[in-house]
Amino acid sequence: MSLPLLQKNKYQIIQIGENYNINAVTKQTETLFAEGQHHLIYDCKKLEYIDSAILSNLVSLLKTAKQNSGSIGLIVNQDIKKIIGDSLVHSIFALYNAVEEIK
């Protein structure tokens, strides 16, 4: 299952949709890493929820990105931003409200 991609500057933006499929996101991310794309942003605005398994997966992917001098950011809605803020994960990810904010 391939997830839709956008490109903005040096970032590949992976559009997640309403449900986060850990296997699909991990596979697509590994493919992008193998292609030399290490600056990724996950567009999570349509997600209805985010739980500890998703956060753990994102942190693991961030670790791999950083090992390759990369970065991972998240585009989130207000509900997800609150959950991420409550978990302290917000301190390790760049958070955006929209694609237009990405420089």
Secondary structure, 3 states (H helix, E strand, C coil): CCCCEEEECCEEEEECCCCCCHHHHHHHHHHHHHCCCCEEEEECCCCCCCCHHHHHHHHHHHHHHHHCCCEEEEECCHHHHHHHHHHCHHHCCEEECCHHHCC
